[in-house]
């Protein structure tokens, strides 16, 4: 028995280099898609742009970009394969980008095709491009050579840093097949770089509008919670009273970081439809554009009250905007369905109700300590 084990071990060790060599040869024959982008073009066609990683010792660059057209996204990838000297595979794809016009026309068919592809993970990031996805992915950037990996890393680190909402394929479909609405990051090329501009909002599978970073902060505050968020708010100097009597600027900008938040929602009435939203936030005041004497009694309390008022105002503006766009990314419809027994709520029925919704918003901000004030 010992002799058999020894022979087996020797054979295994001798075959290992061959196995590794075989695997390397297989990888050298593949063009692995890292990022893909889709644009709407004339004649109901779709233009696909693919950023490929290739293992090729004889090539100067490991990055290859291919553009193709077809009537479907699957067909565009097949057409791209005909342009490549290596087999195009999607198993390593980490982000898919749709241009603004295509997203406005509806993404359900494209997203469903993506979901049915067994080689594509449901954790793949989704995004919308302000300009064409082709321009975003084919531009010759001087700051980096691999635009696909740059976009993935940019989205990932901003999600982990709680500076951007998460929009994976799984999250998009979960919202799409419920009474809520999806949302994904909006990308925009700025010269030789790519930035996360805003958040793209959907009604069902159609893009209907966007919200900026500050609105996105409050949106996530209601929908989810922060562990270490940050926000900059502007307060009118004349509303701060005596604590800002020596301030000459018309507004005072306050930055709060390391924010931990929680939100509770309550259905007050069904007819008229009314919700109560209670938000609690704790954070560190790290910057003030004006010289306020924070050692003075009552300054922090006054500032907290004004921050509460301003936040409630901004949230009401946001909620009215979402209603005007007929988009419910927060998921009030799902909350309603969970609270009303036998509601038989459908997406269409909810959106009819959603138009008349109103909200009581209460915000309680606590500055737990002071950082280095600038």
ABEGO torsion letter per residue (X at the ends): XAAAAAAAAAAAAAAAAAAAAAAAAAAAABBBBABBBBBBBBGGBBBBBBBBBBBBAABABABBBBBBBBABAAAAAAAAAAABABBBBAAABABBBBBAAAAAAEAAAAAAAAAABAABBAABBBBBBABBAAAAAABBBAABABAAAAAAAAAAAAAAAGABBBBBAAAAAAAAABABBBBBBBBBBBEABBBBABBBBBBEABBAEBBBAAAAAAAAAAABBBABBBBBBBBBAAAAEAAAAABABABBBBBBBGBBBBBBBBBABAOBBBBBBBBBBBBBBABBABBBBAABBGAAAAAAAAAAAAAAAAAAAAAAAAAAAGBBAAGAAAAAAAABBGAGBBAAAAAAAAAABBBBBBBBBBBABBBBBX
